[in-house]
Amino acid sequence: MLLKSLVKPKERLVTVREDVTLEQALKVLEDSGYRCVPILDETGQIFRGNIYKMHIYRHKSRGGDMQLPVTSLLKNATKFISVNAAFFNVFFSIKDLPYIAVLDDKNAFYGILTHTRLMDMLSQSWNVNIGSYVITVVSAGERGDLAGMAKIITKYTSIASVISLDAQEGELVHRTMFTLPAEVDEEKLDRIVKALERKEFHVPEIEDLRHES
Protein backbone atom coordinates (compact mmCIF):
# COMPACT_ATOMS: atom_id res chain seq x y z
CA MET A 1 0.00 0.00 0.00
CA LEU A 2 1.25 3.44 -0.86
CA LEU A 3 1.91 5.43 2.32
CA LYS A 4 0.13 8.76 2.30
CA SER A 5 3.18 10.35 3.92
CA LEU A 6 4.99 10.00 0.58
CA VAL A 7 2.34 11.97 -1.30
CA LYS A 8 2.40 15.74 -1.64
CA PRO A 9 -1.27 16.67 -1.07
CA LYS A 10 -3.35 18.81 -3.39
CA GLU A 11 -3.42 21.72 -0.94
CA ARG A 12 0.36 22.16 -1.26
CA LEU A 13 0.48 21.98 -5.06
CA VAL A 14 0.43 24.44 -7.92
CA THR A 15 -2.29 23.36 -10.35
CA VAL A 16 -4.28 24.88 -13.22
CA ARG A 17 -7.96 24.51 -14.03
CA GLU A 18 -9.04 23.01 -17.32
CA ASP A 19 -10.72 26.26 -18.38
CA VAL A 20 -7.56 28.41 -18.38
CA THR A 21 -5.78 29.32 -21.60
CA LEU A 22 -2.31 28.23 -22.68
CA GLU A 23 -1.12 31.78 -22.06
CA GLN A 24 -2.43 31.71 -18.49
CA ALA A 25 -0.97 28.25 -17.88
CA LEU A 26 2.43 29.38 -19.14
CA LYS A 27 2.42 32.27 -16.67
CA VAL A 28 1.65 29.83 -13.84
CA LEU A 29 4.51 27.59 -14.92
CA GLU A 30 6.96 30.45 -15.29
CA ASP A 31 6.00 32.00 -11.94
CA SER A 32 6.23 28.68 -10.11
CA GLY A 33 9.40 27.45 -11.82
CA TYR A 34 7.91 23.99 -12.39
CA ARG A 35 8.30 22.24 -15.72
CA CYS A 36 4.82 20.75 -15.49
CA VAL A 37 1.76 20.96 -13.25
CA PRO A 38 -1.50 19.00 -12.96
CA ILE A 39 -4.63 20.10 -14.79
CA LEU A 40 -7.81 19.73 -12.72
CA ASP A 41 -11.45 20.22 -13.60
CA GLU A 42 -13.27 23.39 -12.53
CA THR A 43 -14.18 21.85 -9.16
CA GLY A 44 -10.56 20.97 -8.41
CA GLN A 45 -11.56 17.36 -7.80
CA ILE A 46 -10.93 15.54 -11.08
CA PHE A 47 -7.46 15.01 -12.55
CA ARG A 48 -7.43 15.73 -16.29
CA GLY A 49 -3.73 15.35 -17.06
CA ASN A 50 -0.53 17.40 -17.00
CA ILE A 51 0.62 20.49 -18.85
CA TYR A 52 4.31 20.81 -19.67
CA LYS A 53 6.12 24.10 -20.11
CA MET A 54 8.14 22.79 -23.05
CA HIS A 55 5.00 21.83 -24.97
CA ILE A 56 3.58 25.34 -24.57
CA TYR A 57 6.90 26.90 -25.63
CA ARG A 58 6.99 24.68 -28.71
CA HIS A 59 3.40 25.56 -29.56
CA LYS A 60 4.13 29.29 -29.13
CA SER A 61 7.33 29.17 -31.20
CA ARG A 62 5.36 27.69 -34.08
CA GLY A 63 2.86 30.54 -34.01
CA GLY A 64 0.19 28.59 -32.20
CA ASP A 65 -2.86 30.25 -30.67
CA MET A 66 -2.09 30.94 -27.00
CA GLN A 67 -5.79 31.51 -26.26
CA LEU A 68 -6.59 27.85 -26.78
CA PRO A 69 -7.64 25.97 -23.63
CA VAL A 70 -4.84 24.32 -21.68
CA THR A 71 -6.41 20.94 -22.40
CA SER A 72 -5.37 21.29 -26.04
CA LEU A 73 -1.85 20.33 -24.98
CA LEU A 74 -2.85 18.01 -22.17
CA LYS A 75 -0.55 15.02 -21.52
CA ASN A 76 -0.51 11.96 -19.22
CA ALA A 77 -4.30 11.81 -18.86
CA THR A 78 -4.13 8.11 -17.96
CA LYS A 79 -1.04 8.37 -15.76
CA PHE A 80 -2.41 8.10 -12.25
CA ILE A 81 -2.50 5.65 -9.36
CA SER A 82 -4.73 4.97 -6.38
CA VAL A 83 -3.62 6.09 -2.94
CA ASN A 84 -3.86 2.38 -2.02
CA ALA A 85 -1.82 1.13 -4.99
CA ALA A 86 0.66 -1.69 -4.51
CA PHE A 87 4.32 -0.69 -4.50
CA PHE A 88 5.21 -2.41 -7.77
CA ASN A 89 2.32 -0.70 -9.56
CA VAL A 90 3.61 2.62 -8.26
CA PHE A 91 7.20 1.92 -9.24
CA PHE A 92 6.45 0.94 -12.83
CA SER A 93 3.73 3.55 -13.34
CA ILE A 94 5.93 6.51 -12.44
CA LYS A 95 8.89 5.36 -14.53
CA ASP A 96 10.10 8.38 -16.60
CA LEU A 97 7.56 10.87 -15.22
CA PRO A 98 8.60 13.70 -12.88
CA TYR A 99 5.57 12.74 -10.77
CA ILE A 100 2.41 10.69 -10.95
CA ALA A 101 -1.06 11.84 -9.91
CA VAL A 102 -2.60 10.09 -6.93
CA LEU A 103 -6.38 9.59 -6.60
CA ASP A 104 -8.29 8.85 -3.43
CA ASP A 105 -10.83 6.08 -2.83
CA LYS A 106 -13.50 8.11 -4.65
CA ASN A 107 -11.21 8.78 -7.65
CA ALA A 108 -10.84 12.43 -6.67
CA PHE A 109 -7.44 14.08 -7.06
CA TYR A 110 -5.52 13.60 -3.81
CA GLY A 111 -2.03 14.83 -4.73
CA ILE A 112 1.16 13.70 -6.44
CA LEU A 113 3.99 11.31 -5.77
CA THR A 114 7.24 12.68 -7.15
CA HIS A 115 9.95 10.57 -8.72
CA THR A 116 12.46 12.13 -6.30
CA ARG A 117 10.38 11.22 -3.24
CA LEU A 118 10.07 7.62 -4.38
CA MET A 119 13.82 7.35 -4.94
CA ASP A 120 14.45 8.85 -1.51
CA MET A 121 12.22 6.21 0.04
CA LEU A 122 14.06 3.42 -1.76
CA SER A 123 17.39 4.85 -0.64
CA GLN A 124 16.21 4.92 2.97
CA SER A 125 14.88 1.37 2.80
CA TRP A 126 18.23 0.21 1.43
CA ASN A 127 19.95 1.72 4.47
CA VAL A 128 22.80 3.17 2.42
CA ASN A 129 23.19 6.01 4.88
CA ILE A 130 23.82 3.76 7.89
CA GLY A 131 25.51 0.79 6.22
CA SER A 132 29.18 -0.09 5.90
CA TYR A 133 29.42 -2.22 2.76
CA VAL A 134 27.15 -3.50 0.02
CA ILE A 135 28.24 -6.91 -1.21
CA THR A 136 26.92 -8.39 -4.44
CA VAL A 137 26.62 -12.16 -4.20
CA VAL A 138 26.15 -14.28 -7.33
CA SER A 139 24.38 -17.62 -7.14
CA ALA A 140 22.94 -20.18 -9.50
CA GLY A 141 19.41 -19.35 -8.43
CA GLU A 142 18.79 -22.67 -6.78
CA ARG A 143 16.07 -23.13 -4.20
CA GLY A 144 17.37 -22.18 -0.78
CA ASP A 145 20.24 -19.99 -2.05
CA LEU A 146 18.93 -16.83 -0.41
CA ALA A 147 18.46 -18.60 2.91
CA GLY A 148 21.92 -20.12 2.59
CA MET A 149 23.61 -16.78 1.90
CA ALA A 150 21.75 -15.09 4.73
CA LYS A 151 22.66 -17.89 7.15
CA ILE A 152 26.36 -17.46 6.36
CA ILE A 153 26.29 -13.67 6.72
CA THR A 154 24.32 -13.73 9.98
CA LYS A 155 26.98 -15.89 11.59
CA TYR A 156 29.09 -12.73 11.63
CA THR A 157 26.62 -9.82 11.60
CA SER A 158 23.03 -8.77 11.08
CA ILE A 159 21.80 -7.72 7.62
CA ALA A 160 20.75 -4.08 7.19
CA SER A 161 18.88 -4.74 3.94
CA VAL A 162 18.78 -7.04 0.93
CA ILE A 163 17.64 -6.74 -2.67
CA SER A 164 17.57 -9.43 -5.35
CA LEU A 165 18.30 -8.66 -9.01
CA ASP A 166 17.79 -10.72 -12.19
CA ALA A 167 15.36 -12.96 -10.33
CA GLN A 168 13.46 -14.01 -13.44
CA GLU A 169 12.49 -17.43 -14.60
CA GLY A 170 15.13 -18.86 -16.88
CA GLU A 171 17.98 -16.70 -15.58
CA LEU A 172 21.15 -18.73 -15.04
CA VAL A 173 22.73 -16.25 -12.65
CA HIS A 174 21.08 -14.36 -9.82
CA ARG A 175 22.59 -11.37 -8.04
CA THR A 176 21.69 -10.52 -4.48
CA MET A 177 22.91 -7.33 -2.85
CA PHE A 178 23.32 -7.28 0.93
CA THR A 179 23.85 -4.04 2.85
CA LEU A 180 25.90 -4.76 5.97
CA PRO A 181 25.46 -2.63 9.12
CA ALA A 182 27.84 0.15 10.13
CA GLU A 183 29.75 -1.90 12.70
CA VAL A 184 31.15 -4.29 10.08
CA ASP A 185 34.85 -3.56 9.59
CA GLU A 186 37.22 -4.69 6.85
CA GLU A 187 38.36 -7.75 8.80
CA LYS A 188 34.83 -8.99 9.39
CA LEU A 189 33.93 -8.25 5.77
CA ASP A 190 36.82 -10.41 4.62
CA ARG A 191 35.64 -13.29 6.80
CA ILE A 192 32.10 -13.01 5.42
CA VAL A 193 33.30 -13.00 1.80
CA LYS A 194 35.57 -16.01 2.33
CA ALA A 195 32.75 -17.92 4.05
CA LEU A 196 30.40 -17.20 1.16
CA GLU A 197 32.91 -18.26 -1.46
CA ARG A 198 33.70 -21.48 0.42
CA LYS A 199 30.05 -22.37 -0.19
CA GLU A 200 30.42 -21.47 -3.89
CA PHE A 201 28.67 -18.12 -3.64
CA HIS A 202 30.76 -15.73 -5.73
CA VAL A 203 31.23 -12.12 -4.52
CA PRO A 204 32.21 -10.09 -7.63
CA GLU A 205 31.62 -6.62 -6.19
CA ILE A 206 31.99 -4.87 -2.84
CA GLU A 207 30.96 -1.25 -2.38
CA ASP A 208 32.35 0.70 0.56
CA LEU A 209 29.54 3.06 1.57
CA ARG A 210 31.71 4.93 4.04
CA HIS A 211 34.07 6.17 1.36
CA GLU A 212 31.52 7.13 -1.29
CA SER A 213 31.95 10.69 -2.53
N, C-alpha and C positions, 0 to 999 in steps of 0.2 A: 504494500500500500504506500502510496506517495504521501510523505509527511507534509502536513500543511506548513510547517515551519520553513520548508524550502521554497515555498511559493511567495512571490511578491504580490500582495493583494491589490485589487483594483483601485482601492482608495489611494495608493501610493504611486500610481502609474500616470504617465502622460498618454492620453488616448485622443482619438478624433471621432466625431460622429459621422455616420454615413452620408449625412446631408451637407457636409462642408465641401467646398471646391478644392481642386488641386492646389490653387494658389494659397488658400487658407491652410491646407495641410502642410504645404512646404514651409510656411512661416512657423508653424508649430514645431516641425522637425528642426528647422534652423535655430529657433530660440532654445529648444531643449538640448540640442546637440546629439540627439539619438539618430541612428541611421534608419530605424524603422519603428513604428508604433502600431498598436492594435487599432482597428476600426470597429466601432460598436454601433449598434442601431440607435435610434433616437432616444430610447429609454435607458440606454447604457447597460442593458442586461444581456443582449445577444451579440456574440462575437461574429463579425462578418469576415474578417481576414486581417492582413497587415498591409500597410503602405510603406514603401521604401523610398528614401530620399533619392537614391540613384535613379529610380525609375521615373520620378517626377522630373529630375534634371534632364534625363534623356528625352523625355516627352517635350520639355520646354525648348531644348536645344534644336529640336526638329520642327519648331514652329507650332507645336500642338496647342490646343485651346486650354488655357489654364483655368477656365471657368467650368470645365467639366466636373462632375461629381467625383469625389475621391475614389469611389467604388469602380471607376473606369480603369484604374490601375491596381485594383485590389489583387493581392497575392495570398497564398497559403490559407485559403478559405477552409480547407479540410484538415489543416494541421492543428489539431487540438487533442487534449487528453482529458480524462476524468480525474478529479481530485483523488479518486480511489484507485487509480490505475496501478497495475503491477509494475515493478521496477523495470523489467526487461522491455515492456511496452513503452515506458518513458524513455529509456536509453536509446532505443532504435527509432522512436518517433522524432526525437529532437535532432539527432544526427548533425546535419550541417546548418541548422537554423541558429540564429542568435538567441532565440527563446522559443518556447512553445506555449500557446494559450492553454489555460486550465479552466475547465468547466466544473460547476458544482453538481450536486445530485439532481438538480432540476434543469440541468443543461444551461444554466445562466453563467455568464462570464465571471469567474472567480478571481483570476489574476494570471500571472505568467511564471513559468519556471525558466530561468536563464541557463544557457549552456555553461557559463562560468560557475554558477551556483552548483550545478550538478557535478562538475569536475572537482570543485572544492569538497563536496561531500564524499566523492570517491577517494580523493586524496586523504581525507581524514579517516575513512574506513580502512585504508591501507596502512595507516599508522606510520607513514613515512617521516613524520615530524618527531616521533619518539622512538624510532627503531635504530638499530645499529647497522645491520647488513640486510640486503635482500639477496637470497641465493636462488638461482634458477636450477631446478633439478629435473633432469630428463629421465623418463621411464618409458617402458614399452607399452604402457597403457593396460597392463593386466589388472584383473580384479584384485583388489586389496593393496595396490601400489600406494595409493594415497595414505591408507592407514599404516602401511609399512614405513613410509618416509616419515610420517608424523611421529610414529613410535620411536624411531631412531633419534630424531631431533629432540623430543621431549625427555630423553634420557639425560640431556645436558642443559636444556633450557625450556622455557615456555615458548609458544608461538604467538607473535603479535598479530599476524594476519596471514592469510593464504589466498592465492588466486590461481586457478587452473586455466591454461591456454591450450588451444588446439585440441580441445576435448570433443572431437567429432568422430562419429562412426566411420571407421575405415582408416583413421589416422594411424600411422605406424609408430609415431613418436609423440609423446605428450610432455608438455612443459608445465611445471608447477613452481610458482614463485612464493617463497616463504619469507616474510619479514620477521627478523629476529629482534627481540627486545633490546633496549639500550644497554643493559648490563653485560651483553655478550662481547667479550674482547677477542682479539686476534687469535690468541691461543685456543680459546674455546671454539671459535669458528673453525679453526684447523682440525680440531678433533671431530667436530660434527661432519665436516666435509669428508674426512677419511672414513668415518663410520658409514656414511651413505655410500661411498664408492666401494667399500668392502662388500656391500650388499648389491653391487652392480647398478646403483643409481648414480648416473653421471652428473657432475656439477660443472657445466661449461661456463657459467658466469656468476660473479659475485660483485655486488654493488655496495660500496661503502657509503652509507647515507650521511655519516658524520663529516665526510670530506667533500660533499657535493657543493659546487659553487652556487 
